[in-house]
Amino acid sequence: MDAAPRRGNNNKRRRREEDSFEEFVSDEEGGGGGSGDDDDGSSLVSSARARVLSSPPLSTLLASSISPALVFELSSREKRARRATMTTHHFACQLPMFMPVGTQGSVKGLTALDLENARVQLILGNTYHLEQRPGSALIETMGGLHNFVSWKQAMLTDSGGFQMVSLSDLLEVSEHAVTFQDPATGNTTTLTPEHCMQVQNRIGADIMMALDDVVSSTANDPKRYEEATYRTTRWLKRCIAAHKRTDRQSLFGIVQGGLDLALRRKSCEELVPLNLPGYAVGGLSGGEDKANFWRCVDASLELLPENKPRYVMGVGYPVDIVVCVALGADMFDCVYPTRTARFGTAMVSSGLLKLRSRSFANDMRPIEAGCDCATCKRYTRAYLHTIVTREPVASSLVSVHNVRYMMRLMEQIREAIENNRFEAFVQQFMRKQFPRVRANDDYAVPYEKMEEDGRAPVWVREALAKAGIALKS
Ligand SMILES: [Zn+2]
């Protein structure tokens, strides 16, 4: 059930997000429980629901929605870019946001304290890995994944289907289930939508993803895409029926359709009437051409509801995130910031620093001047150059920086949308990523090549133009 759309810039009513973050953490600690698992009706979701329902005047500009375990409030918008709050059982997330990926409930190389210091709002758990070890039954007896790994902010679990398919030998996809074999052990596993929900309900994350029929975006098999798209809808209905903790956990549906825009639109049309708390765009970021990538994101976002969170799965390159925010996306996840850190690559505003390079051997500067992360406050590029890919602590130090870089990028995006200067932010961001002339002391390499005429890649300019932003050269 959706609340009536309402008017007004809620910025004044909303506390500054930094304040609310600290306040929430200290409230939780003060409350003694720490898990947010209260039943006294004073939960975050109840408060957000009351706030939305008591909000006066109506407007079609700023929409909101109330689900049993999630409240979405759009607070400002610039062109298609959106600034919103998504309140879940454990945490009120400020959108747009980036979500680091934890494997067994932990993000590689980082402690929960590191993640809190970086101001991470939500971490992903991999259902497949968690079910392998320690198993969802044990996690449930420990009071859920939040308690088990000591994480107080929000959590999201994937369906497990993607990992199972990508890590295993796929044996069969039928209407009933997906069956695969672990190449290492030879064990065969069958995953149904019902089992997927049971495992995710035991794990207890704030947001759960429906089991979808995943086909690689480079498969180039129209028939298989079509079959998978319609099966994803049927499986989603089974997931909805099997979901047993609707008061604490919210189920998101996933738009499929391969690279076929008509199929993407059809998928949206089938999913939206199911009135889920949120929607994801799946099946992308798998090596497809960028021109296809942004057109599929655009076609899906155009048809997803204005008053629900929109999550584009598997996106972690800053340029891609900025483009997707411009097209109207709110949530992103990727292993990229922590994975690339383990290979000694740091993310900065002008691109990537490959710290193994000899150019950093005598560089006494921090990774990025002005960065407020624990690594930049203390260590030089020269020191990191000496230890990257050699000492395990180097992975952690560079991960601390990269995750904080991503959080700061999202903070800047949110602030820009709030102040109606997102377009100016995009111009400035892209100029730094794709400069005509690089400063002599800037050793960063770009994420991707500029065009030969020195302008940002064609796909970036085309996607932004569709979002109403004409990139200045
Ligand atoms: Zn830093």
Residues whose N, C-alpha, C, O or C-beta is under 5 A from the ligand:
A	BS01	ZN	C371 C373 C376 H401
